[in-house]
Amino acid sequence: MAALIAVALILAPLLGLWLHAREKRRERETGARGTGAGLVRAGLLEMQNLLEPERKVEVLREADRKDDLLIRLDEEGDPKDKGP
């Protein structure tokens, strides 16, 4: 009885490692990703969506600054008035 328990204690971790390696190999072959990678990807997309409006405001402010620097010229080459 003790010998059977000793063999089981030796074979159980080896069987677990073999099954784990087989599952990892199957994931690599099919291209499946783990759930951890999916969660990180979803979190990054959510963060990007939260930051997107802030980036749009920055682009608009930058465009306004560039437009403020423009000087309109009339046909004679004299500056008209500043801005559009």
C-alpha positions as CSV (number, residue, x, y, z in Angstrom):
1,M,0.0,0.0,0.0
2,A,2.8,2.4,0.9
3,A,4.6,1.6,-2.3
4,L,1.4,2.5,-4.3
5,I,1.1,5.8,-2.6
6,A,4.8,6.6,-3.2
7,V,4.5,5.8,-6.9
8,A,1.3,7.9,-7.1
9,L,3.1,10.8,-5.4
10,I,5.9,10.6,-7.9
11,L,3.7,10.2,-11.0
12,A,1.0,12.8,-10.2
13,P,3.3,15.9,-10.6
14,L,4.9,14.3,-13.7
15,L,1.5,13.7,-15.2
16,G,0.5,17.3,-14.4
17,L,3.6,18.8,-16.0
18,W,3.1,16.6,-19.1
19,L,-0.6,17.7,-19.5
20,H,0.4,21.4,-19.0
21,A,3.1,21.2,-21.6
22,R,0.7,19.5,-24.0
23,E,-1.9,22.3,-23.5
24,K,0.8,25.0,-24.1
25,R,1.9,23.3,-27.3
26,R,-1.7,23.1,-28.5
27,E,-2.2,26.8,-27.8
28,R,0.9,27.7,-29.7
29,E,-0.2,25.6,-32.7
30,T,-3.6,27.1,-32.9
31,G,-2.5,30.6,-32.0
32,A,-4.8,30.8,-29.0
33,R,-3.9,33.4,-26.4
34,G,-4.4,33.2,-22.7
35,T,-7.0,35.0,-20.8
36,G,-4.5,37.2,-19.1
37,A,-3.4,38.6,-22.5
38,G,-7.0,39.2,-23.4
39,L,-7.6,41.1,-20.2
40,V,-4.6,43.3,-20.7
41,R,-5.6,44.0,-24.3
42,A,-9.1,44.9,-23.2
43,G,-7.8,47.2,-20.5
44,L,-5.5,49.0,-22.9
45,L,-8.3,49.5,-25.4
46,E,-10.5,50.9,-22.6
47,M,-7.7,53.3,-21.5
48,Q,-7.2,54.4,-25.1
49,N,-10.9,55.2,-25.5
50,L,-10.8,57.2,-22.3
51,L,-7.8,59.2,-23.5
52,E,-9.1,59.7,-27.1
53,P,-11.3,62.8,-26.4
54,E,-8.3,64.5,-24.6
55,R,-6.1,63.9,-27.6
56,K,-8.8,65.4,-29.9
57,V,-8.8,68.6,-27.7
58,E,-5.0,68.8,-27.9
59,V,-5.2,68.6,-31.7
60,L,-7.8,71.3,-31.9
61,R,-5.8,73.6,-29.6
62,E,-2.7,73.1,-31.7
63,A,-4.6,73.9,-34.9
64,D,-6.0,77.1,-33.3
65,R,-2.4,78.1,-32.3
66,K,-1.2,77.6,-35.8
67,D,-4.1,79.5,-37.2
68,D,-3.4,82.4,-34.8
69,L,0.1,82.6,-36.3
70,L,-1.1,83.1,-39.8
71,I,-1.0,86.5,-41.4
72,R,-3.3,87.2,-44.4
73,L,-1.9,89.3,-47.2
74,D,-3.9,91.3,-49.7
75,E,-3.0,91.7,-53.4
76,E,-0.4,94.3,-52.7
77,G,1.4,92.1,-50.2
78,D,0.4,94.2,-47.1
79,P,-1.0,92.3,-44.1
80,K,-4.7,92.6,-43.8
81,D,-5.8,91.5,-40.4
82,K,-4.5,88.6,-38.3
83,G,-6.4,85.3,-38.4
84,P,-8.9,83.8,-40.9
